[in-house]
Amino acid sequence: MTDELKLYGYARSLYVCRVKIALDMKGIKYENVEEDISNKSADLLKYNPVHKKVPVLVHNGNPITESLVIIEYIDDVWKGVPVLPQDPYEKSVARFWAKFIDDKCAPAVIKVFLSNGEQQALAEAFEQLQILENELKVKGTKFFGGDNINLVDIAADFLAYWVGALEEVTEVKLITEDKFPKLVKWAENFINCKVVKEILPPREGLIEYFKKWTGKE
Ligand SMILES: N[C@@H](CCC(=O)N[C@@H](CS)C(=O)NCC(=O)O)C(=O)O
């Protein structure tokens, strides 16, 4: 049987891009269904009735939601280039960092831009980013995944690309070379990976979007 694979997404979404990167890493073909987030399709609401969000991957009629869960599903179903480590302990470590990025780091970073660089928000974000900076320093590798990107790098796509657009719009500098040299280098390496580069949405579109989002039109 040929697999039927559809990705309900939205090109500017960092979460959708995560899934696209994982699919492309493995060379998996899929149908891209672009959603209008302000007017969600009946299919999206049917497939993700709990969160009503993209991405949703539908594999032979079965919906899978939440970007990190989808990536694990992709890695379980399709062999080829691994996205998570094979070793159970290393796998748990990768899951830990991906969760840290979503639960602690990204919310702190978003707060900085929504508060227009308020001191307390900046201090909190610096603290979380320093943890990732230290992790890269300890690992001493090009990526969180080692020589190649893995779940953790993909989970941090927001820090590598979207944050730069937010910095430009708000004029708040957060991830700077003097404070976070390892993270800056990592971001450069990440966005220059062939598979990542081909998926990232154009920067101009993000700038427009973030101008509206931060009320800086
Ligand atoms: N935790 C979710 C977050 C997904 C998410 O926030 N998606 C946004 C697009 S970037 C969305 O669909 N927003 C629509 C809405 O909130 O109504 C994941 O990892 O997939």
The ligand as an SDF file (V2000), in Angstrom:
LIG
                    3D

 20 19  0  0  0  0  0  0  0  0999 V2000
    2.7720   23.0610   20.8180 N   0  0  0  0  0  0  0  0  0  0  0  0
    2.3330   23.1360   19.4540 C   0  0  0  0  0  0  0  0  0  0  0  0
    2.2300   24.5920   19.0340 C   0  0  0  0  0  0  0  0  0  0  0  0
    1.6030   24.7520   17.6590 C   0  0  0  0  0  0  0  0  0  0  0  0
    1.2020   26.2040   17.3930 C   0  0  0  0  0  0  0  0  0  0  0  0
    1.2540   27.0760   18.2890 O   0  0  0  0  0  0  0  0  0  0  0  0
    0.7530   26.4590   16.1570 N   0  0  0  0  0  0  0  0  0  0  0  0
    0.2810   27.7820   15.7810 C   0  0  0  0  0  0  0  0  0  0  0  0
    0.9390   28.2520   14.4940 C   0  0  0  0  0  0  0  0  0  0  0  0
    2.5840   28.7760   14.8380 S   0  0  0  0  0  0  0  0  0  0  0  0
   -1.2170   27.7450   15.5010 C   0  0  0  0  0  0  0  0  0  0  0  0
   -1.7090   26.8290   14.8830 O   0  0  0  0  0  0  0  0  0  0  0  0
   -1.9360   28.7660   15.9600 N   0  0  0  0  0  0  0  0  0  0  0  0
   -3.3270   28.8810   15.7100 C   0  0  0  0  0  0  0  0  0  0  0  0
   -4.0760   29.3170   16.9210 C   0  0  0  0  0  0  0  0  0  0  0  0
   -3.4670   29.4570   17.9930 O   0  0  0  0  0  0  0  0  0  0  0  0
   -5.2790   29.5080   16.8060 O   0  0  0  0  0  0  0  0  0  0  0  0
    3.2990   22.3260   18.5840 C   0  0  0  0  0  0  0  0  0  0  0  0
    4.4370   22.0900   18.9930 O   0  0  0  0  0  0  0  0  0  0  0  0
    2.8880   21.8800   17.4930 O   0  0  0  0  0  0  0  0  0  0  0  0
  1  2  1  0
  2  3  1  0
  2 18  1  0
  3  4  1  0
  4  5  1  0
  5  6  2  0
  5  7  1  0
  7  8  1  0
  8  9  1  0
  8 11  1  0
  9 10  1  0
 11 12  2  0
 11 13  1  0
 13 14  1  0
 14 15  1  0
 15 16  2  0
 15 17  1  0
 18 19  2  0
 18 20  1  0
M  END
$$$$
